[in-house]
């Protein structure tokens, strides 16, 4: 049985997914949910507390969804970035990701009000990206690079709605990374072979 606060949190998530975060005010929010600003303050203490709990709830849902996807894909081939992208643009996940990116934009514009949410969000997503990478590639630089590529393409998707083109861009980036890796390995093998020949 859900508590009243848990029910309110679910309703708040649904409201924010539909209306976004910009110009968020407690009184119109309470009216839309059929409650009062006083009751929201009672349960969440402040607007900041409300946002923290709602965003934490969203993050938990997304982590569970992503973790479930990784478990289902265990042992299957596929580049982590493409898996992450396909998961993010799925109809059930896209609205959540879109809202979190709206938060990111607000944090850049108003770091005093939203900066700490952005810091937590960035840390959470870095951890998710790292878990999806093979151990040999799980470096801070690679996690940062993949996160930045994903951020840029997801913002492009939000701006244009063009899933086909942005997905093709993800695939092109993966091809470039794979080609660079293959070329590096070929050079390493050639160098090792030449070194063995000289020693022989």
C-alpha positions in Angstrom: 0.0 0.0 0.0 1.5 3.3 -1.1 1.7 6.2 1.4 0.2 9.6 0.5 3.6 10.9 -0.1 4.5 8.1 -2.5 1.2 8.7 -4.4 2.0 12.4 -4.6 5.5 11.7 -5.8 4.1 9.5 -8.6 1.6 12.3 -9.5 4.4 14.9 -9.5 6.6 12.8 -11.8 3.7 12.5 -14.2 3.0 16.2 -14.1 6.6 17.2 -14.7 6.9 14.7 -17.6 4.0 16.5 -19.2 4.7 20.1 -18.3 8.4 20.3 -17.7 10.4 22.2 -15.1 10.4 25.7 -16.4 8.3 28.2 -14.4 7.5 25.5 -11.9 5.5 27.0 -9.0 4.0 25.2 -6.0 0.5 26.7 -6.2 -0.3 25.9 -9.8 1.3 22.5 -9.3 -0.9 21.8 -6.3 -4.0 23.0 -8.2 -3.2 20.7 -11.1 -2.9 17.7 -8.6 -6.0 18.6 -6.8 -4.2 19.3 -3.5 -2.8 22.4 -1.8 0.6 24.0 -1.7 0.5 23.7 2.1 0.1 19.9 1.8 3.0 19.7 -0.6 5.2 21.7 1.9 4.0 19.3 4.7 5.2 16.3 2.8 8.3 17.7 1.0 9.2 20.7 3.3 10.1 23.0 0.4 10.1 23.3 -3.4 13.7 22.2 -3.4 12.8 19.2 -1.3 10.0 18.3 -3.6 12.3 18.5 -6.7 14.9 16.4 -4.9 12.5 13.6 -4.1 10.8 13.6 -7.5 14.1 13.6 -9.4 15.5 10.9 -7.1 12.4 8.8 -7.9 13.0 9.4 -11.6 16.6 8.4 -11.4 15.7 5.2 -9.5 13.2 4.2 -12.2 15.7 4.9 -14.9 18.5 3.0 -13.2 16.2 0.0 -12.7 15.1 0.1 -16.3 18.7 0.4 -17.6 19.9 -2.3 -15.2 17.2 -4.6 -16.4 18.1 -3.9 -20.0 21.8 -4.7 -19.3 20.8 -8.0 -17.6 18.6 -9.0 -20.5 21.5 -8.3 -22.9 24.1 -10.1 -20.9 26.2 -12.2 -23.2 24.8 -10.6 -26.4 27.0 -8.6 -28.7 26.4 -4.9 -29.2 28.3 -1.7 -28.6 27.4 0.0 -25.2 26.7 3.4 -26.7 24.2 1.9 -29.2 22.5 -0.1 -26.4 22.3 3.0 -24.2 20.9 5.1 -27.1 18.3 2.6 -28.1 17.2 2.3 -24.5 17.1 6.1 -24.0 14.9 6.9 -27.1 12.4 4.1 -26.4 9.0 5.5 -25.8 8.8 4.5 -22.1 12.2 6.2 -21.3 12.5 9.2 -23.6 10.2 11.5 -21.6 12.3 10.9 -18.4 15.6 11.6 -20.2 14.1 14.7 -21.8 13.1 16.1 -18.5 16.6 15.4 -17.0 18.2 17.2 -19.9 15.8 20.1 -19.3 17.1 20.1 -15.8 20.7 20.2 -17.2 19.9 23.3 -19.3 18.2 25.0 -16.3 21.3 24.2 -14.2 23.5 26.0 -16.7 21.2 29.0 -16.7 20.7 29.1 -13.0 23.4 27.1 -11.1 22.5 28.5 -7.7 19.0 26.9 -7.9 19.7 23.8 -10.0 23.4 23.2 -9.9 23.4 20.6 -7.2 20.8 18.5 -9.1 23.0 18.6 -12.2 26.0 17.4 -10.2 24.1 14.4 -8.9 22.6 13.7 -12.3 26.0 13.7 -14.0 27.5 11.4 -11.4 24.7 8.9 -11.7 24.9 8.8 -15.5 28.7 8.4 -15.5 28.2 5.3 -13.2 25.7 3.9 -15.6 27.9 4.4 -18.7 30.8 2.8 -16.9 28.8 -0.3 -16.0 27.9 -0.8 -19.7 31.5 -0.6 -20.9 33.9 -3.6 -21.1 36.4 -3.4 -18.3 39.3 -2.7 -20.6 37.5 0.5 -21.8 36.2 1.6 -18.5 38.4 4.7 -18.1 37.4 8.2 -17.0 38.3 9.6 -20.4 36.2 7.0 -22.3 33.2 7.5 -19.9 33.4 11.3 -20.4 33.7 11.0 -24.2 30.7 8.7 -24.5 28.7 10.8 -22.2 29.5 14.0 -24.2 28.6 12.3 -27.5 25.4 11.0 -26.0 24.6 14.4 -24.6 25.1 16.3 -27.8 23.0 13.8 -29.9 20.2 13.6 -27.4 20.0 17.4 -27.3 19.9 17.4 -31.1 17.1 14.8 -30.9 15.2 17.0 -28.4 15.6 20.0 -30.7 14.7 18.4 -34.0 12.7 15.2 -33.2 14.8 13.5 -35.9 15.4 10.0 -34.4 16.6 8.5 -37.7 19.4 11.0 -38.3 20.6 11.1 -34.7 20.6 7.3 -34.5 22.6 7.2 -37.7 25.1 9.6 -36.1 25.5 7.3 -33.1 26.2 4.4 -35.5 28.7 6.5 -37.4 30.5 7.5 -34.2 30.7 3.8 -33.2 32.2 2.9 -36.6 34.8 5.6 -36.3 35.8 4.3 -32.8 36.0 0.7 -34.1 38.0 1.7 -37.1 40.5 3.7 -34.9 40.7 0.7 -32.5 41.4 -1.8 -35.4 44.0 0.5 -36.9 45.8 0.8 -33.5 45.7 -2.9 -33.0 47.1 -3.5 -36.5 50.0 -1.1 -35.7 50.7 -2.8 -32.4 50.8 -6.3 -34.1 53.0 -5.0 -36.9 55.4 -3.4 -34.3 55.4 -6.6 -32.2 56.1 -8.8 -35.3 59.0 -6.5 -36.4 60.4 -6.6 -32.8 60.3 -10.4 -32.7 61.9 -10.6 -36.2 64.8 -8.4 -35.0 65.3 -10.5 -31.9 65.2 -13.7 -33.9 
